[in-house]
Amino acid sequence: MNFDETTCYICAKCTSGCPTAVYDPTFKPHVIVARSKVDHENLIEEENLWSCVLCKRCERRCPQNVSPLLIVTELKNESYKHCKEHVPKGFEVLIKLVKDTGLASREETIITADFDEFEREDLGLPPIPNINTKVITEALTELGFFDKICEESGSTSTEE
């Protein structure tokens, strides 16, 4: 896959196979790719970037081997770095959870349709392994996730 949006000829195959585009008609990967060439600053402020479900269908469908997924991910990273107001609050929670536990979700009790509750061990699942969160924190720090702290209002904070 390639990150070079200049090879895209806007055939819309990525959009026609996108599950997000089915439910959100404003989410059009081919338009995002095309706009990324000329409208980067405005794109990072768009809320629907965060609707991408990371399924990679856009990559598989592209005859030019362009990756709308990589472009959307880069735009989301830029949006986060600039503390844009459309970054979902849950993203900050996710980053903190990964930093603290090394996991993208907390261990939960499983509840069946009959409201029976089971723990991992009850189902014969192995315990969740201990994760070296120091390495994860170092990696996230190196990627710049802790360079800025976005205010509750979502406004851009100042760099030190």
FENKAFEN-V274211 format. One record per residue. N is the residue number from 1. SS is DSSP state (helix for helix, strand for strand, loop for the rest). OMEGA is omega in whole degrees, 0 to 359 (NA if undefined). NEAR is the number of other C-alpha atoms within 8 Angstrom. Layout:
N_SS_OMEGA_NEAR, N_SS_OMEGA_NEAR
This chain:
1_loop_181_6, 2_strand_184_7, 3_loop_185_9, 4_loop_182_7, 5_helix_181_13, 6_helix_179_6, 7_helix_179_7, 8_loop_175_11, 9_loop_171_5, 10_loop_180_7, 11_loop_178_7, 12_loop_177_8, 13_helix_179_10, 14_helix_181_15, 15_helix_182_11, 16_helix_178_7, 17_loop_186_9, 18_loop_179_11, 19_helix_178_7, 20_helix_181_10, 21_helix_178_12, 22_helix_184_7, 23_helix_179_6, 24_loop_184_7, 25_loop_177_7, 26_loop_180_6, 27_loop_182_10, 28_loop_183_9, 29_helix_181_12, 30_helix_177_13, 31_helix_178_8, 32_helix_178_11, 33_helix_181_12, 34_helix_180_11, 35_helix_181_10, 36_helix_178_11, 37_loop_189_9, 38_loop_189_6, 39_loop_185_8, 40_helix_184_10, 41_helix_179_6, 42_helix_180_7, 43_helix_183_11, 44_loop_177_12, 45_loop_183_10, 46_loop_183_8, 47_helix_187_8, 48_helix_173_8, 49_helix_185_11, 50_helix_178_8, 51_helix_181_8, 52_loop_182_10, 53_loop_174_6, 54_loop_184_5, 55_loop_179_6, 56_loop_178_7, 57_helix_180_9, 58_helix_178_16, 59_helix_183_13, 60_helix_184_7, 61_helix_187_9, 62_loop_179_11, 63_loop_181_5, 64_loop_182_6, 65_loop_173_9, 66_strand_179_14, 67_loop_173_13, 68_helix_178_14, 69_helix_179_11, 70_helix_180_8, 71_helix_178_12, 72_helix_179_11, 73_helix_178_8, 74_helix_178_8, 75_helix_177_12, 76_helix_178_12, 77_helix_178_8, 78_helix_179_9, 79_helix_179_13, 80_helix_182_9, 81_helix_180_11, 82_loop_176_7, 83_loop_179_14, 84_loop_185_13, 85_loop_183_8, 86_loop_175_9, 87_loop_181_13, 88_loop_178_7, 89_helix_180_6, 90_helix_179_6, 91_helix_176_8, 92_helix_179_8, 93_helix_179_8, 94_helix_180_10, 95_helix_179_9, 96_helix_179_8, 97_helix_178_12, 98_helix_179_13, 99_helix_185_11, 100_helix_187_7, 101_helix_185_8, 102_loop_182_11, 103_loop_179_7, 104_loop_175_7, 105_loop_179_7, 106_loop_175_5, 107_loop_183_4, 108_loop_172_5, 109_loop_180_8, 110_strand_180_8, 111_strand_182_9, 112_loop_178_7, 113_loop_178_5, 114_loop_180_5, 115_loop_171_6, 116_loop_182_7, 117_strand_180_8, 118_strand_171_10, 119_loop_180_9, 120_loop_183_11, 121_helix_179_9, 122_helix_182_7, 123_helix_180_7, 124_loop_179_6, 125_loop_179_7, 126_loop_177_6, 127_loop_177_6, 128_loop_183_4, 129_loop_174_4, 130_loop_184_4, 131_loop_179_6, 132_loop_183_7, 133_helix_179_11, 134_helix_180_6, 135_helix_180_7, 136_helix_179_11, 137_helix_178_9, 138_helix_180_8, 139_helix_179_8, 140_helix_177_11, 141_helix_179_10, 142_helix_178_7, 143_loop_176_6, 144_loop_183_8, 145_loop_182_10, 146_loop_179_7, 147_loop_182_8, 148_loop_173_10, 149_loop_181_7, 150_loop_178_10, 151_loop_179_8, 152_loop_183_5, 153_loop_181_6, 154_loop_181_11, 155_loop_182_10, 156_loop_176_9, 157_loop_182_9, 158_loop_178_5, 159_loop_177_5, 160_loop_NA_2
